[in-house]
Amino acid sequence: MKGPARMLQGKMRAVRTLAAVSRRAMSTGDNYIQETRIPTMHFQDSIPRLPIPVLKDTATRFLYAASPLISEAEMNETKKLMDDFLAGPGPALHKAIVDRDKSRYSSFISEPWFDMYLKNRDPLPLNINPQLTFDDDLNKTTQSVRAASMVRTIAKFYRTVTDGKLIPDMFHTQACMGGTGTGFFSFLNGKGGSKEFEMVCSMLPRSVAFYGAYLYGTYPLDMSQYNNLFMSTRVPGVGRDMLKKSSGSRHIIVQRGNDFWAVDILRKDGSVVPAGELESTFDYIAKQDPLPETVSLGVLTSQNRDVWAKDRMALVDNPANGASVEMIDSAIFSLCLEDDAPTDFIEAQNHFLFSKASNRWFDKSFQLIVNPNGRTALNFEHAWGDGVAVLRLVNEVHAASLAAPVPIRVQAQSAPRRVTFEYSAQIKAASERAAAEHAKVAQSTMTSGLEHPGFTSAYIKANNLGLDGCLQMCFQLAHYKLAGYTAPTYESANQSMYKHGRTETVRSATPESHLMCQVFADPKSSAAQKDAALRTAVKNHGRLTKEALMGKGWDRHVYALKHEAERQNLPIPAVFTGAAAKKLGEIILSTSTLSSPAIDGGGFGPVGPNCYAIGYTTGKLRGLDDPAIKGEDGLAASVMTYKANKNADDFTAALKQSLEEMTTVLDATRGK
């Protein structure tokens, strides 16, 4: 299947094609946002399994990724350790993974990856949960109105998913046989997504439906993560958390300050509550005085997971509190009605990412956060899934909410119900401690933004280069300018084209990128030499991205091998604990890109004390620091660091220099 390797480059790019597909299927019904002839999970059983890489290939890729990061002596030692691994425990560990995979419905990485997330003891804010900021709805600019419209639309999305009426996630190449476009089935070219396509695929049994779509050049994508999108909560445990999936709920949890409310968004017959009733309810909640002597419980979810696990056990030891916590756990999702509305863009982004944490419940699968001015974001927990289902939710909900009329307030049939707690001295002390610790961590971060006009997809395409590869090389060069060495880098490649696929790491720091940085740093290098080095590095990045998308990376395989050793009570192989592994394991540049007309910002935190968290996209610029560039096309980047160790402003300054230098080189050599 070579088609997607050419077309599915970039994080979640396949999912972004869904907006146009689903728009034509928008339903005017009161309970669904769309309907589909092909049931939502119709392709799930026949989606291909995630391939397990060849062991020797993984060894080669591991050494290749480590080579620009470690010394020659460390590389020689790593090669020896790898030879020992391949001649020793490696083949048996690999065989155990392969043998177990044969009897599984899921992918080989699914269980280890859940373990990785759920055993992580770091606090969820900054370390795990990202946020996506919705674009504004200029017709719905008050909190209760925007919240009502968004909540009703999410409820309709929920009904659409659970009733199997959401159009399956698909990537249409419009070239038969998975993108080749040739052969006997060439008469199917251009028919992916057509009514004929829908009729044929809907008639095929689930066990072979994927292959029918493949003939049309369409790749159905894995949708298993949608199962945990709603009524899902990460419950803390000592040593390991668990994902709790509830059923049968009709309510959401609304947080206002320290207070909790249960609000039904579905009738007893399953129909969605009208937006006018929801607007009345949310307005009522916003106007209520807080209960006296309340304690922030939401901030407890911002703690180290072991600490929170013990605090939660103390909280639910009171049966009345246990029932209230269950009301939160079982909610379809959480709505946070904020008191604050930061006007500075970066402050607003951080507000949605971690805030004061008192008006949050970070354990929920996702929280919809609505400011008094109607500005809205979605903060989601990451263990249950990656961004595929969340981005689909954001795209569909934003479009449907924009199209919906402004709610007209009417009396709600069902009154909101306060969810109350009894606070012991232990819980009061825990809340104060958690708030102080969270504030300390939040204040230790710094965020810097950069908007750079001209560095666009069209500009890079005109230079016969890949946009994402160019931007990744800009990040490499920026860090090299600051530190003088190549740093371990993370970029995500989505593997939803495989059953229960999660992500693979694209290691943007390579021997080719390292050489490119050296060439650019050498004052004797000509523009032609810099251009050649850049093109080689970008082309190589494209190769690595394709391999990662096709299940030919190495990070997940190595993690599964280590997980298998632990399963068998064996020591972790020395090659995966040595100098190379330690260097590869400390990500310095954590990068993520996401673009959608539904999104006007987003953010995530540094994954370590020395990390630069770099979110980036291309499109219309806001002109945050320079009103003269507002509306121009270009690159927008946000960099977050822990300021005691790394300076985000220094990085954006170096990034600006790198962009300017690359532009100068490309302009000087264009057409040669």
N, C-alpha and C positions, 0 to 999 in steps of 0.2 A: 504494500500500500504506500506508494510514493507520493500520491497527490497531496496529502496534508503536510508532508514535509516541506513542500514548496510554499504552501499557502497558510499554514497555521502558525507562522512565526509571530512571536510577541505574546506577552502574558494575556490570556483570555481573549485573544483577538477573535477566535471563532464565536465566542458567545456574543460579541458585539454585533455580529451579523444578524442576530435574532430580531433586533428592533424592527427592521423593515419587513421581515417575514410575518411577525405577529400583528403588525399594524392592520394588515388587510383582514385579520380575523377578529378584530375587536367586536365584542358582543354588546348589544344595548341592554341586555338583561340586567336585572337587579342583583343577581347573585354571582355572576361570572364576569371576568374581564375579557374573555374570549372563549371560543369553542373550537374543537378540532375533530376532524374525521379520524385521525390516527390517535388512539389513546395515549396519554402522557407517558406511560411506562411500557409502551408496546415493544420498543426495541431492546429493552434492558437485558432480557435473557440471552440475546444473541450478539450483544456487543463483544468484540474480541477481548481476550484476556490480555492483561499487561504482560509483555514479554519479560522474561528474566534474562539479563545480559549474560553473555559468555564470561566465565570467570577470568580467563586470561585477558579478555578485552577490558574488564573492569580494572585489573591490575595495571594494564598499560595506561589507561585513562587517569588512574590515581597518580601514577608517577608523573605523567605529563602535566597534570594540574598543579602538582607540588613543585615542579622544576623551577619556576620563576620566583618562588617564595623562600627557598632554603639554600643553604650553602652547598658547595660541591661535596664537602665531607659528609654533610647530612644527607645529601642525595645518594652517595655511595652506600651509606649505612641503610637508608630506606630501601634501596634496591636489594641489598642482602636480606633484609627482613622480609621483603616481598617474595624473594625466591624461597625462603624458608616457609613462608605461608603457603605458597603454591605446592611445595613439595611435602608439606605437613598437613595441618588441619583444614586448609582451604577447600579442597575438593569434597571432603566429607560434609562440611558445613553447607556448601553449595548444593550438594545432592539432597541433603535433608530439606532445604528450601524448595527445590524442584519437586521432590516426591510429595511434600505436603500440599504444594500448589495444585497438583493434579486432582486432588479430591476436594478442592475448595471452589465455592461459587465466586468468592471474592478474589482480589489481587494479592500477590505475595507481600506487598508493602502495607496493606490496609491495617492489619493487626499491629505490626511494629510501629506504624506511624501514629495510630491512636495511643499506643503505650507511651510514645515519645512525648506527645502533648499532655497526656493525663498524669504522667509522672513528673512533669516539669513543676517545680515548686515555686517558681517566680510569680510575683503578682501579675494578674491579668492586664491591668492598664499599663501601657507603654511596652510591655514585653510580649503580649499575645494579641490583644484586641486592637484591630485597626478601626478607622472610621471613614465613611464616605458621606460627603456633604451634597445634598440635593441642590440642583439649580432652583432659583426662586420661582415662585408662582406669583406673578404681579397682581393677580386678581384675588389672592388669598394671603393677606399680609398681617392678619392677626393670629394669635396663638390658637385660640379655640377653633377658628375657621380652618386654618391650615391643618391642624391636628385632626379635625373631623374628616376632612376630605381624604387625608392620607390614610387614616385608620380604616375608614370604610373601604378604600381601594385595596388596602392590604388584606382586609377580610375577604373581599371578592377574589383576590389572588389565592388566598388560602383555600377557599371553596373550589376554585378552578383547579388547583393542584390535587386536592383530596378526591375530587370527583372525576379525575382523569381527563379534564377538558383543556389542560394547558398544552399548547403545541409542543411536541418534544423538541429538545435542544438538537439542532442539526446544523451541519455546515455543508452548503451546496456548492460544489465545484462547477456544476453545469457542464461537466465532461464525463462521459460514461466510464464505467469500470474504475471507479474510485479516482477519477481525475486524468486517466490516460486519453480519453476522447477518441480512441480508435478501436477498430475491430468490429465484430458482428453487431454489437449493441450500440454502434455510433448513432443509430437513429434515435436514441434516447438523449442525445446531447441537448442541453438547454431545457430539459423537462423536469429537472430537480425542483421539487416544491410545487409542481403543477397539480391540477385537479386529478389528472391521470395518475401521477405519482402517489397522491394521497389515497386514491381508490385502490391501487395495486398493493401498496404497503399495508393498508388497513385490513386487507383480505388475507394477508400472509400470516401464518402462525407466528407467535412470539419467538419461537425457537429458531426461525430463519429470517425474520423480518429485516434484520440488519443487512443481510446479503441482497435482498430485493432493493433496498435503498442504495446500496453500493453500486448496483448495475446502473443506476441513474446518475452516479457520480456524487451521491450524497453520503455524508458521514454522520449518522446519529451519534450523539454524545451521551456519556454516562449521566444519569439523573438520580443516582442513589442518594446524593447529599440532600436532596429536597425532603427526604424523610425526616431529617432532623432540623429543618428550618423553623418549624412551629412546634409549640408545646414542648420545648426542649430546654434543658438546663444542665449546666455543668455543676455537679454537687461535689464540694471539697471533701477529701478524705486524707487521712494521715498516710503519706507515702504515695498515694495514687488517688486521683479523683475518679468520678464515674459520670457518664452521660445518662441523664434521666429523661426518658421520653414518656410523656403523659398522653392520655387520650380522652376524648369526650368533652373537653372544656369548651365553654362558650364565652369566656371572659378574657380580658387583658388586665394587666396590672398597671395602674397609673400612679406614678410617683410625683409628688409635689412637695418640695422641701423634704422633710423627714417623714411625711405622711404617705400612706399607701391606700389606694382605692381599687376595688374590683369593679370593673365595668363590663357588662355584657355587650359584645359586638355581634352576636348571633342570637336569633330568637330560638325558642325551643324547637321549632320546626326546621331549624338550620338556615333560615333566611337571614340576610345581612341587615343589621339595624341601619335605618336611613341616616344620612349625614346630618340632617337637621336635628335629629335627636341627640346624636353624638356631640354636636356643637353645643347644644344646651347643657349637656352633662359636663363637658370639659370646662365650659365657662363657669358653671356652678362650682366645680372643684377648685378652680383657680381663685375664686372669691372667698373660699372658706378660710377662716382663721385656723392656724395649726393647732393641734391638740397641745394642751399644756404639758410641759416637762417631757416632750418627746426627745428621743435619742436617735441620732443618725445610725441606722442599721446598714444602709447601702454602702457606707464607707468600709464596712467590715469586708465586703467582697473585693476590696482593693488590696488586701494583704497577701503576704506569703501564704501559699495554699495550706501548709500544715497549721499555721497559726489560725487561719480562718476556719479550718476544719474543727479545731478544738473550740473556737468561739461559737461556731454554729451548733456543735453538740451541746454546749452549755445553754445556748438560746432555746433550742427545741426540747431541752429537758423539761421545760414547762409545757404541759400538753396544749394550753391555749396558744402559746407561741408556735408550737409544732403545726397546729392547724393553719396558722397564718402563713408560715413559711411554705407549707404545701400549696396554699393559694397562689403564692408567687411562682413556685416551681411549675405548677400545672398551667399557668397562664399561657395563652397562645403566643403572646410576646409582651414586651414591656414598653410603656410610653412614659417618657420623662418630660413633664411640663416645667420648663426652666424659669427661674426668676431673672437670670442675667441674659443680656444680649450684647456681647462684645461687638464693636463696630470695626475694629482693626482686623484685617483678614487673618493674619497669622494667629492673633489671640483667639479669634473665633474657631480656627481649626484646632488649636490645642484645647479649647473649651470643650469641643465635641469629642476629642480624643481621650482626655483624662479628667478635666475639670477639677472641682473640689472633691468629687466622688461621693458626696453626701446624697445627691439626687440621682444615683445610679444603682443598677444591680448587674454588675459586670458578668455574672454567671449565666444570664439568660442568653439564648441563642442569638438574639439581637434586641437592641433597644432603639426605639424611635425617639429622637430628642428634638423637641420643638421649642424654640426661643419665643419670647413675647412678641418679636417682630415677624414671626412666621418662618424664620430661617430654620431649616430642618436638616438633620443628619441621621445616619444609621451607624451605630457602634455595635460590632458583632464579635462574639467569642469564636475562636479559630479552631478548637479541637474537633468540633463536629464536621467541619468542612472548610473548603477553600472559597475563593471568591466567585465561583461559577454561579451557584444558585443565588447568592446575594446580589450579584450584578444583574442577573435576570430579574429578580424581584425589584431592584431599584429602577431598571429601565421600564419595566411594565407599569409599575405603580406610578412613576413620575408622569408617564405619558397619559395614563388613564385619569390621574388626578387633575392634570392640566386641562383635559377635555371635559371634566365634570363641571357642572354649574356651581356657583358659590352657594354653600348650604344656607337654607332659610331656617332659622331656629324654630323648632317646635318642641312641645313638652315631651320628654322621654317617657316611654311606657315603663321602663325599668330604671329605678333609682340606683345611683352608685352606692356601693357598700364599703364603708371604712374597714380596712384591715388593720387591726390593732395588736399591740404587743404589750407585754409586761416586762419592765426593765429591772433586772437585778443589778446590784452594785458591780458585779463582775462584768456584765455587759456594758454598763455605763463606762467603766474604766477601759474596756476594750475599744469602745467607740472613740474615746478621746485619744487613746494610743494610736489607733489606726489613722485617724484624721491627721495627727501630727506627723506620722511617718509618711503618709501619702503627700502631704504638703511639702515635706522636706525633699522627697524624690522629685516631685513636680518642679520645685524651684531649682533643682540641680540641672535642669535641661535648658537648652537654648535652641532657638529655631531661626533660621535665616532663609529668606526667599530670594529668588532670582528670576527675572523675566528678560529674555533675550530675543529681540525681534530678528526675523530673517532665517533663523535656523529651523526650517520647516521640512515637512515631508516632500513637498514639491521641489524645494531647493536641493535636498539630498538626492532625490530621484533624478533630477537633471544632471547630477554628477555621477550617476550610475552606481550609487551606493545604497546600502540598507540603512534606514533611519535609526532603528534601535541599535544596530551595531555601531554607528557613528556616535550616538549619545553615550553608549557604554565606554567607547574609547575616550570620549571627552572626560568621563569620570575617572578613568585610569590616568589620563594625563594630568588632571587637576590634582589628584592625590600625589602623583610623582613630583609635581612642582612643589608641593608642600613638604613631603617627607623624604623624597629622594629614593624611594623603593616601591616595589609593586606589592599591593596588599590583597589579601583574600577577599573575593567579591562574590556576592550572592545576587542572582536574578532568577526568578521563578519561571519555569515552563510548565504549563498546564497539561495534564495527561488525561483529560476527560474523554478523549477518543477511545479510552480503554475502560473496561468494566472496573469500577471502584478505583480508578486511577486517582491519584492525588496530584502531587507536583514533583518535578525533578529540578535539580539545581543546574543552572547554566553558570559555569565558572568563567566569568568574563576576563579574569586575570590569567593570561596565557603567555607562553614564550613569545608569541607574535605581538601581543599588546605591550609586553615589557620592552621588546626591541623597538617598537614604535615610539614609546616614551623616551628611550635613549636617543633615538634619531632626532626627535623634536627638541630634546634638551641640548643637543650638540650644536653650538653656534656655527660650526663648519658645514652642517647639513644644508643641502640645497632644497628648494621647494619641491623639485621633482623627487628627491630622495624621501622627503617627508610624505609626499603624496603616495609614493609606492608603499612605504611602510604602513601608512594608514589603510590603504586598500587591502593589503595583505591581512592586517589585523581584523578589519571589518568582515572580510570574506570568511576568515576563520571563525569569527564569532557566529556568523550565519550557519556555518557547518555544525558547530556545537549546539546551537539552538535547535536545528533540525534533528540532530541525534537525540537530544533530550526529549523533544516532543514525541519521538518514535520509540521511546523506551530504551535508548542506548546511552543513557548517562551512567554515572558511577556512584553518586552519593547515596541514592536509595538502596542500591544493591549492597554497598558496604554497610549501611546501617542495618539491613536485614541480616547480613552475616554476623555482625556483632550481637544482634538480638538473638540469633540462633545459638551462638556460643553461650550466652546467658541462660537461654532455655535449657541447654544441656549441662548447665553448671560447669562450664569450661572457662578457662581464663580468656579474656579478650586477646586475640592475636596481637603480637608485639608490634607488627607493622601499623596497626590502627591505634596504637597508644604512643608511638614514637614522635620524633621531632616534626616530621612532615604532617602527621595527623593532627598534632597540636596546633601547628600553624594554620592548616586548612580549616580547623574547627573554630578558630577565632575570626569571625567575619568582621572585617573593618568597613567595607562598603556594602551596605544592604540596600538594594535598589528595587523599586517597583514602579511600574507604569500602568496607567489605566485612563482610558478616554471614553467618554460617552456624553451625548447631549443632555443626559439626565444629571450629570455630576458637575459640581462647581467647587471642587476641592476634595481633600481627603488627607489622611495621614496615618503614620504608624511610628512606633518608637524605636530607638536604637536597640539592637539585640545584645549589646554588651557595653562595658564601660568605655571602650575605645572605638566604638562604632559610629559611622556616619549613616543615618537613616535618610535615604534619598528617594523622595517621591517626585516623579516627573511626568510631564505630558506635553503635547504640542497642540496648538490651536490659537484662538483669539486671546490676546493678553489683556489683563485687567488694568494695566498702567498703575500699579500700586505705588511705586516710587517715582515713576515718570509718566505723568498724564499724557505726554506727547505720543507714547506708544500704545495707548489704549485702543483696542480694536485691531491692532496689527497681528499678523500671524507670527508665531515664534515658539520658543521653548519656555515653559514655566517649570521651575524646580523648587522644592522645599527640602531643606536639610536640617535634621534635628540631631543634636549631640548631647552628651553629658559634659557640661562646660568645664568641669575640673580637669578633664583630660583632652577634649577636642573642642576647637572653636569653629562653630558652624559658619560664622561670617568669613573666616579665612578660607573655608572651602568654597563658598559661593564666589568669592573674589577670584580664587584660582580657577574655578570652573568658567567664569566669564572670560578670563584670559585664554583658557584653552579653546573655548568656542571661537573667540576672535582669531586665534592663531590658526585653527583648522580652516576657518572661512577664508583667511588670507591665502592659505596653501591651495585650497580648492579653486578659488578664483584665479590664482596665478597659473594653474595647470589645466583648467577646464578645456576640454577639446583636444588635449595632447594625448 
